[in-house]
Amino acid sequence: MEKTPDHPTPENALLVLVDVQGKLARLMHESEAMIRQQGVLIEGCKLLEVPIVWAEQLPDKLGPTVPELAGRLESYSPCAKGSFGCWGDDGLRQSIRDSGRDRILLAGIEAHVCVWQTAAALRAENHEVHLIADAVSSRSAFNRDIAFRRMEAAGVHLSNVEMVLFELMKDAGHPRFRDVTRLLK
């Protein structure tokens, strides 16, 4: 029987945002809802002081991160990559290691390529990965769903934006509770 995951906390969690760029992001299944949830996740992580690692796949070819998210990430710098998975890029791998965090909150596109390869590599390195499913997509629902099943089989924990933000706060006494719940309305 698989061990129950330890809840992510502001002290052990890291958000990894993968490749939400240009025209490709707009082609994702339910792209508007996905981008909206990614924005809530970013703002929630900022409020709860969870660091963010932000990846862009070949930005010179695919374009920059969509403006709705880039504007929320102004205090971070994107890390350009050529490898599909984030772990395959030296700079991203080092950023993840340097964070000292072992609970990875994973969001982005495409679920069956870059997100899957990132999740698989992180699991191989014994990171606990929490896939923020409503902040992840592919061009087709079929590809997204196959990726979710494959990640779950690899030991990735399925989550969503509201679930993980409440896990990070633990209880209604958290000093940022009202601010975070405002994001979710």
C-alpha positions, 0 to 999 in steps of 0.5 A: 500500500502506498504511503499517504503523502505528507501535506505540502507546507509553505516550508517544504513546497515549491511551485514549478510552472511549466511552459504556459506560453504564447499561442500554444497555451491558448490551444490547450483544452479548456485553456481559459479555465486552466490559465485562470487557475494557474493565476490563482495558484501563483497568487496563493503561493506568493501570499503563502511565501511558497517559492516559484520556479518558472520554465519556458520551452524555447521562448524564442520559438514558442513566445513568452509566458502568457501575459495573464501569468507573466504579470503575476511573476514579475519578481521571478525570472523565467528559465528557458529550456530546450529539454522537454522535462524541467529536470533535463535542464541544468539551470532548472534542475539547480533552481529546484535543488537550491530551493531545498524543497521536496514537495513539488506543486506542478502546473503547466502544459502540456500534460503528456509531454513537458509536465509528464517528463518533469514529474517522472524525473522528479519522482525518480529523484524522490521528490513528492510531486503534487500535480495541480490538475486544474492548472494543467492541460494538453491540446486534447482532453484525451492526452491530458487524461492519459498523462494524469493516469500515467503520473498517478501510476508513477506515484504523483499525487493528484490535487487541485488549486483549492485543495493545495492552498488549503493544505498549505494553510492547514487551518482558518487561523492562518494569517493569510486565510482571508486573502487566500479565500478571496482569491478562490471566490 
